[in-house]
Amino acid sequence: MVIHPQARTTVALRKEIKALKGKKSQRELAEQYDVSRLTIRKWQDRDELEDRSHRPHTLQTKLTPEQEQLVEELRKLLLLPLDDLLVITREFIHPEATRSGIHRTLKRHGVSRLRDLEAARLEEAQQDRAEKKRKTFKDYEPGFIHVDVKYLPRMADEAKPKYLFVAIDRATRWVY
């Protein structure tokens, strides 16, 4: 059994205190064992004689469940290390998020090990490749250019519409 390092009583002493309940007053027992009356009352009223955990029953988290889900999805999609995920979380989700809080969130959702996520993604990619036959691009001579036109949305201060012209060299895949 692990006893708290600053405990002034042992299990044997706690048994004695419990056995003497009603035979001696709490004040007398406190003086006899050199502890407070509150300690005597605590051990007389408890059923178990071992130390309880000092961890809080609920961990304080600054993220809402929706924000936690967003952090989890970011981890899965971007495969970011914890420190990078912390920067993004503080910048865009919650400025007071802590590194330990994000780590606990990731552990709780089962996405704390980056290697496992990378291995799962690699396995999925291999399955996808096996299922789909890759189409090869047709070979083109240099100089064959594919052109696209994109009509840009008109801003409030603009009188004329604007266009974006994109040219792709099919041989080199360069975009202009």
SEVOLUM-554321 format. One record per residue: x, y, z of N, C-alpha, C, O in turn. Coordinates in steps of 0.02 Angstrom, whole numbers, plus 32768, in hexadecimal, padded with zeros to 4 digits. Example, Ala and Ser with C-alpha at 12.3 -4.5 7.8 and 13.67 -1.06 7.14 Angstrom:
2
82947EE4818682677F1F818682947F5B818682C87F5A81A7 82827F90816282AC7FCB816582858002818A829E80398192 
! end
This chain:
176
802A7FC58000800080008000802C803E8000805F80408022 8018806F7FDB803D80AE7FD8801A80E080067FDF80EF7FFE 804080F980378025812A8065803E816F805080788176803B 801481A08055802781E48044806581F6806B806981E880A7 80978216804C80D68224806E80D0825180AB80FA824F80D8 809C827A80AE809382A680E7805D828E8117804682B48142 80478250810F80138236813A802E822D818180668216818B 8006824181B2801B823B81F8800181FC8218801081ED8252 7FD881D781F17FBC8199820C7FCB815F81DC7FD6816A81A0 7FCC812381F77FD580E781CF7F9480C081D17F6580D381F4 7F91808981AB7F54806181A97F46804481EF7F0D80438206 7F7B802D82117F72801182547F58804682847F2B803882AC 7F73808282817F5C80B882AC7F1480CB829C7EED80DC82C8 7F0380C9825C7EBE80D982487E8D80A582627E5580B68275 7EA2806682637E78803182807E6C803D82CA7E34803482E2 7EA0805182EE7E98806083367E68809A83407E3C8097836B 7E6F80CE83187E438108831D7DFB80F383117DCD81098334 7DF180C982DE7DAD80B282CE7D91808683077D56808A8317 7DBD805C83247DA7802F835A7D958056839A7D6A804083C0 7DB5808E83A47DAA80B583E17D7080E783DA7D6481108407 7D4D80E483A37D15811283987CE0810583CD7CCA80CC83D7 7CCD813983F17C9A813384257CB8812484697C988132849C 7CF48108846D7D1480F984AD7D3B813584C67D3E81408503 7D58815A849B7D7C819784AD7D6281CF84807D4981C3844A 7D68820C84987D52824584717D84825384397DBD823E843B 7D6C827784077D97828883D07DD182B583E87E0982AF83CF 7DC482DF84187DF9830B84337E2F82E184547E6A82EE844B 7E1B82AF847C7E4C8285849E7E76825E846B7EB382598472 7E55824284397E79821C84067EA9824983DF7EE0823583CE 7E94828783D17EBE82B683AD7EFD82C683D57F3482C983B9 7EF682D084167F3082DD84407F5C82A084457F9A82A58444 7F3D8265844B7F63822784537F8E821784157FC88203841C 7F72822183DA7F968210839D7FB6824D837B7FD482468345 7FB18288839A7FCF82C583817FB882D6833A7FE182E4830E 7F7682D483307F5782E782F17F1C831583017F0C831F833B 7EFD833082CE7EC4835D82DA7E84833582E67E8082F982D6 7E52835783027E118337830D7DF1832682CA7DCC82F482C5 7DFD834E82977DE2834082557DFE82FE823A7DD982D8821A 7E3E82F182477E5C82B282307E3B827782547E2D82448235 7E30827E82957E10824882BB7DCA823C82A07DB782038294 7DA4827182957D5F826A827B7D60824A82367D36821F8227 7D90825E820B7D93824381C77D9D81F781CA7D7981D381A7 7DCC81DF81F27DDB819781F27DA6816F82177D9E8134820A 7D82818E82467D4B816B82677D0E816482397CE98133823E 7D048194820E7CCA819281E27CD5816B81A27CA481578182 7D13815F818E7D20813C814F7D1C80F081587D2B80D5818D 7D0580CF81217D04808681217D48806981107D5E80398130 7D69808580DE7DAB806C80CB7DE1809580EF7DD680CE8102 7E1A807680F97E4F809681217E8B80AA80F67EBD80C28111 7E8780A180B57EBD80B480887EB580FC80737E7E81188074 7EED811A805F7EEB815F80457EC6815F80037ECD81327FDA 7E9E81927FF87E7C819B7FB87EA981C47F8A7ED881E57FA0 7E9A81C07F4B7EC081E67F197EB682307F247E8082467F38 7EEA82567F187EE6829F7F1F7ED982C17EDC7ED582FE7ED8 7ED282987EA87EC282B57E677E7C82D07E677E5082B47E88 7E6F83057E437E2B831E7E3F7DFD82EC7E1C7E1482C77DF0 7DBF82EA7E2F7D8F82BC7E107D8282CD7DC87D7982A17D9E 7D82830D7DB97D7A83237D747DB383537D637DC3837F7D8B 7DD183497D297E0683757D147DE983B47CF77DB783B37CD3 7E0983EC7D077DF3842B7CEC7E0C84317CA47E49842D7C98 7DE0843B7C767DF484447C317DD784867C187DA0849A7C2B 7DFD84A77BF07DE784E77BD67DC184E17B957DA285107B7E 7DC484A67B767DA4849B7B357D5E847E7B3E7D5384537B68 7D3084957B167CED84797B167CF084367AEF7D21842A7ACC 7CBD840C7AF67CBE83CD7AD07CC383D87A847CE383B07A62 7CA5840D7A6B7CAA841C7A237CF1842F7A107D0B841A79DC 7D1184577A3B7D56846A7A2E7D85842D7A337DB484277A0C 7D7784007A637D9F83C37A697D9983997A297DCA837E7A11 7D5D83957A0F7D52836E79D27D78838E79977D94836B796D 7D7983D079957D9D83F379617DE883E679667E0983DB7934 7E0383E779A37E4B83D979AE7E5A839179997E8E8384797A 7E2D836379AB7E36831D79977E398316794B7E6482F27931 7E0B833779287E09833278DF7E47835278C07E628339788F 7E5E838A78DD7E9C83A978C47ED6837978CA7F008374789D 7ED9835679027F108326790D7F0D82EF78D97F4182DB78BD 7ED182D578CB7ECA829F789B7ED982B578547EFA8291782E 7EC282F178417ECA830877FD7F10832077ED7F2C831077B9 7F2C8348781B7F6C8368780E7FA8834178297FE1834E7816 7F9C831278577FD182EA78768006831878958042830F788A 7FEF834A78BA801D837A78D880398362791A8016833F793F 80788373792A80928365796D806D839079A0804C83C1798F 8073837D79DF804D839E7A14805C83E87A18802E84107A20 809B83FC7A1380AB84437A18808E846C79DF807784A479E9 808F845179A380718474796A802584787971800684AB7961 80078443798A7FBF844279957FAC847579CB7F77849579C7 7FD7847E79FD7FCC84AF7A327FCB84F57A147F9F851E7A25 7FF9850479E87FFC854779C97FBD855579A27FA0858B79A8 7FA78524797A7F6A852E79527F2D853479807F01855D7973 7F2A850B79B47EF1850E79E27EED85527A047EB885707A09 7F26856B7A1C7F2785AC7A3D7F1585E47A0C7EF486157A1F 7F2B85DE79CF7F1F8614799E7ED7861679857EBB864C797E 7EB985DB79787E7985DA79567E3F85BE797E7E0585CA796D 7E4D859879B47E16857779D77E0B85947A1D7DD585AB7A2D 7E4185937A467E3A85AC7A8B7E7E85C67AA27EAD859F7AA8 7E8486087AAE7EC586257ABF7EE3860D7B027F1F86147B0C 7EBA85F37B2E7ED385DE7B707EDF85937B757EEA85797BAC 7EDD85707B3E7EE885277B3E7F3085197B557F5E853E7B45 7F3784E27B7B7F7984CF7B947F9184917B707F6A846A7B55 7FD384887B717FF1844D7B507FD9840D7B717FC883DD7B50 7FD8840D7BB47FC283D27BD87F7883C47BCD7F64838A7BC8 7F5083F87BC87F0983EF7BBB7EFC83D17B767ED183A67B6E 7F2283E87B457F1A83CC7B017F3283847B007F1483597AE0 7F6983757B247F8283307B277F4E83027B477F4282CB7B2E 7F2F83197B7E7EFA82F07B9E7EC082E67B6E7EA382AF7B6C 7EAE83197B497E7783137B187E8882E07AE37E5E82B67AD2 7EC582E27AC97ED982B37A967EDA826B7AB17EC6823D7A8E 7EF282637AEF7EF382207B0D7EAB82067B177E9D81CC7B09 7E8082337B2E7E3A821F7B3B7E1882087AFB7DEE81DB7AFD 7E2A82267AC27E0B82157A837E3281E17A5C7E1F81CF7A24 7E6A81C97A787E9081937A597EBA81A97A1E7EC9818079F2 7ECE81E87A1B7EF7820079E47F37822179FC7F51824E79DC 7F5182097A347F8C82297A507FCD82117A307FFE82367A30 7FCD81D57A15800A81BB79F6800B81CA79AC7FE481AE7985 803881F67999803D820B7954805281D27926803C81CE78ED 807D81A7793E8094816E7915805A814079038056812778CB 802C813579327FF2810B79237FC6812B78ED7FAD810878C1 7FBD816C78F17F94818F78BF7FB5818C787B7F9481827848 7FF881967879801B8193783A8017814E781C800E814677DF 801F811A7846801B80D5782D7FD580C678127FCF80A577DE 7FA280DE78357F5D80D2781E7F5180F577DB7F3080D977AF 7F6A813277D47F61815777967F868134775C7F6C812F7725 7FC2811C776A7FE980F877377FC480B977217FC280A876E6 7FA8809577527F83805877427F45806777187F36804376E8 7F22809E77297EE880B277017EFC80C376BA7EDA80B1768A 7F3380E776B37F4B80FA76707F5D80BD76477F4E80BB760B 7F7C808C76677F8D804F76427F4F8029762C7F4D800E75F5 7F1C802876577EDD800776447EBB802C760B7EA1800D75DC 7EBC806E760E7E9E809675D87EC1808975967EA180837562 7F04808675987F2A8079755B7F1B8034753F7F17802B7502 7F128005756B7F037FC175547EBD7FBE75347EB37F987505 7E8E7FE5754F7E4A7FE475357E43800974F37E1E7FF574C7 7E68803F74EC7E62806874B07E9E805C74837ED7805A749A 7E8F805574447EC6805174147ED8809874017EAC80C073EF 7F1780A774047F2D80EB73F57F2B80F773AA7F4280CE7382 7F0F812F73987F0F814473527F50816A73467F648193736E 7F6F815B730F7FAC817F72FE7F9B81B972D07F6C81B572A8 7FC181EF72D77FB6822872AC7FD182197266800481F7725E 7FAF823372367FC6822C71F28005825671E98008828E7202 8036823C71C68073826271BA80668296718380488287714F 807D82D2719080748308716080B88324714D80E883217173 80BB833F711280F7836270FC80FA83A5712180C683C27130 813583BD712F813A8400714E811884347123811C843370E6 80F68463714480D48498711F80888490711E806584C0710F 806E8455712F8025844C7131800D846A71738022845571A9 7FE2849C716E7FCD84C271A97F8184BC71B27F5B84C17182 7F6E84B071F07F2884AE72037F1884F072257F3D85057252 7EE2851272117ED18553722D7E8D8550724D7E5D85367231 7E88856B728B7E49857172AF7E3C85BA72BE7E6B85E172C7 7DFB85CE72C17DE8861172D27DBB860D730F7D8C85E67312 7DCB863673417DA28638737E7D86867E73847DAC86AF7384 7D458684738A7D2586C573957D2686D473DF7D0886AF7407 7D49870873F37D4F871A743A7D11874174507CF587667428 7CFD873A748F7CC3875F74A77CD187AA74A67D0887C074B6 7C9E87D174957CA5881974917CA1883674D77C72882874FD 7CD2885F74E97CD28880752A7CA788BF75267C9788D774F0 7C9588DA75607C67891375627C85895175417C6089797524 7CC6895975457CE58996752A7CFD898E74E27D1E89BB74C7 7CEE895774C27D04894A747D7CCA8953744C7C92893D7458 7CDA897474147CA7898073E17CA4894673AF7C6E89347397 7CDE8928739F7CE188F4736D7CF388B1738E7D1688AF73C1 7CDB887A73717CEF8839738C7D38882A737C7D548844734B 7D5787FF73A67D9C87EC739A7D9E87A173897D73877B739D 7DD3878F73647DDA874A734F7E1F873173637E4F87577366 7E2486F1736F7E6486D1737D7E70869E73477E488670733D 7EA786A673237EB9867872EE7EF1864A73077F2486637320 7EE8860973017F1985D973187F2E85AF72DC7F04859372B9 7F7085AB72D17F8B858372997FB7854D72B77FE3855B72E0 7FAC850F72A27FD284D572BB7FF584B4727F7FD484A0724F 803684B07284805C848C725080558442725E806A842A7292 8035841D722F802683D7723B806583AB723F80648377725F 809B83BF721F80D88397722080FE839F72618115836E727D 810483DC727A812C83E872B6810183F072F5811C83ED732D 80C083FB72ED809184077323809D844A734680888453737F 80BE8478732580C984BA7340808984E27339806684DC7307 807B850C736B803F8535736B8053857E7365808085967388 803185A17338803E85E8732F7FFE860E733C7FFD864C7337 
! end
